C-alpha cells in the first residue's frame, strides 16, 4: 500500500491571514470598503401595494428596455420578469414584467365590466374600430364603415348559416307514430 506524502507544516515566518482582511491585490474603492457596504437598506412601512403586469409577446432587448423605461418613468418599481419558454427554442416566447407601487389597489366594478362586455358584443371592440379607422386612412380607396356584427351573428356567419337560428325557449317533442 503506497504511503501518502506528508504535507509540509506552516512556515512560522508568514502568519496566517486575518479574518475579514481583503487580499492585497484586490482593487479597493476610495474609502477602502467593499462596494455597497455601509448603505442602509431601504425599509418601508408595510402598506398596500398596487401591481402592474405587462405582457410582451415579442421578447427582445428593445421591447424589454422600452417597457422598463415607460413604466418606471410612470412611478412603478420593477418587481421581476418571468419568461415563458418554448420547448423547441432556447429563446423565450413571451415575457411578463411585474411592477409595484405604493397605494390602494384599484377597485373593480363588476356591473360596469358586464355592461362593457355586453356593449362590445353588440357593437364590436373599440380597439378594432380604431384599427379599422386607421387602416382606412391609409387605404387608397375610401371604404364606408360597416357596422360590426354581434358575437352571435359572427358565430352564425362562421358556421356557414345565412341567418342565425332563432333561440328556442324549450324543446318540443313530437309524438311517435
GIVENJO-V162257 format. One record per backbone hydrogen bond with DSSP energy under -1.0 kcal/mol. CO is the residue of the C=O (numbers start at 0). NH is the residue of the N-H. If there is no record, write none. Layout:
CO_NH ; CO_NH
//
This chain:
17_20 ; 28_31 ; 33_36 ; 35_38 ; 47_102 ; 49_100 ; 51_98 ; 53_96 ; 55_94 ; 59_63 ; 60_64 ; 61_65 ; 62_66 ; 63_67 ; 64_68 ; 65_69 ; 66_70 ; 67_71 ; 68_72 ; 70_75 ; 71_74 ; 76_99 ; 79_97 ; 81_95 ; 83_92 ; 83_93 ; 93_83 ; 94_55 ; 95_81 ; 96_53 ; 97_78 ; 97_79 ; 98_51 ; 99_76 ; 100_49 ; 108_112 ; 109_113 ; 110_114 ; 111_115 ; 112_116 ; 113_117 ; 114_118 ; 115_119 ; 116_120 ; 117_121 ; 118_122 ; 119_123 ; 120_150 ; 124_128 ; 125_129 ; 126_130 ; 127_131 ; 128_132 ; 129_133 ; 130_134 ; 131_135 ; 132_136 ; 133_137 ; 149_153 ; 150_154 ; 151_155 ; 152_156 ; 153_157 ; 154_158 ; 155_160 ; 156_159
//
